[in-house]
């Protein structure tokens, strides 16, 4: 009897996915921890003997905006669609996308910047999800909400934009006509705390 293939998950995003932790040069991606937690859950649920293991891989691009990710979506070294298409037998089951922190910084950093068009700001992230859905009819995606940051604490336009982009991501996921029922949304798992390592841009 041929064993079931492993479930494959790809984490894609900026430095929050890469796991940068200044001033350290070492990377601490969340991908390995996610893989371990999935395996632990399977073990505790007595599913390990009947379900295939999960294999989690990641591609994090520190400093990148989602608009740059969209522009280079087919690049063999950094592109999301390229990464999705190179996985086969089996294909990816889930793509987790965490992006937008650097877009907020870029769009609100000018002293002359006013209220930013949320729809235009979030569209590159939505297009990343759409590209995954178009690659394979079985792939699901998970949109992780943009976290708070020190910049948002000091800039109202940045706070408003972050809230609006997260609301747009949640609405996209809940609208089956847009997401084909294959996109889910979850808030970033921890709130920003001033002085924390993850409080800067991504």
Buried (B, 14 or more C-beta within 10 A) or exposed (E): EEEEEBBBBBBBBBBBBBBBEEEEEEBEBBBEEBBEEBBEEBEEEEEBEEBBBBBBBBBBBBBBBBBBBBEBBEEEEBBBBBBBBEBEEBBBBBBBBBBBBBBBBBBBEEEEBEEBEBEEBBBBBBBBBBBBBEBBEEBBBBBBBBBBBBBBEEBEBBBBBBBBBBBBBBEBBEEEEBBEEBBBBEEBEEEBEEEEEBBBBB
